[in-house]
Amino acid sequence: MTKIARSLGLTFLFAAGAAMAQHTASHGGPKDAKVTPLLTQEMKDIPGKEVLMITVDYPPGAVDPVHRHDAHSFVYVLEGSIVMGVKGGKEVTLKAGDTFYEGPDDIHTVGRNASKTKPAKFVVTLVKNKGAEFFIPVK
């Protein structure tokens, strides 16, 4: 990869991260969580779809508002312990190495750090419509 392409890629990721942070703060997203974009990739063999990969850092006691993703969301816990749940499903506590799935129609009713004293971190891979919002608050 050339220096220019690498620089443009880093600039894009920085801008995307700033936009995501502003979006979640202004649209009822997780205010205590730090969302960091890792990758956005068009799925050329599936027209109109893209993959968005992010990490989410939960400080101790962090809680997400009720929301949905309008995407297939695959969660992998990197460190700590988190509690996840969708409407109509059971609440589950996940630790490092555990996974969780949310479908495009699921409403994410529970999302929080299981600990009041230790941080948690997880990666989320979302398969979604190209350019669509990844975090949609539900009232």
Residue, then its C-alpha position, 0 to 999 in steps of 0.5 A: m500500500t502506498k503512503i498516500a493510500r495508507s494516509l487516506g485510509l487512516t484519515f477515513l477511519f479517523a473521520a468515521g470514528a469522529a462521525m460515529a462518536q458524534h452520531t451516538a452521542s446526538h442520537g441517544g447512543p451509548k454515551d459512556a461507550k467508546v466506539t472505534p471503527l476498524l473497517t468498512q468494506e463493500m460486499k461486491d458480490i452482494p450488491g448494496k451490502e457492506v460490512l462495518m467492523i467496530t470495537v466498543d469499549y465499555p467503562p465500568g457500569a456503562v449501559d446502552p439505551v434500547h436500540r436496533h441495528d437493521a443489520h446482522s450483528f456479530v459480537y465477540v467479547l475481547e475482555g471483561s464481561i458484558v450483558m446482552g439481550v434482545k426483545g423476546g430472548k433471554e438476557v445472557t452474560l458473556k465473557a472474553g471469547d464468547t459470542f452473541y448474534e442480533g438479527p436485523d429485526d431484533i431490538h437490543t433491550v439489554g447492553r451493558n458492562a457486567s462489572k461496576t469496577k472493570p472495563a469491558k471490550f468487544v468487537v462487532t461485525l455488522v452486515k448492513n445496507k451500504g451507507a445505512e446507520f448502524f445504531i438506531p435508538v428505539k423509544 
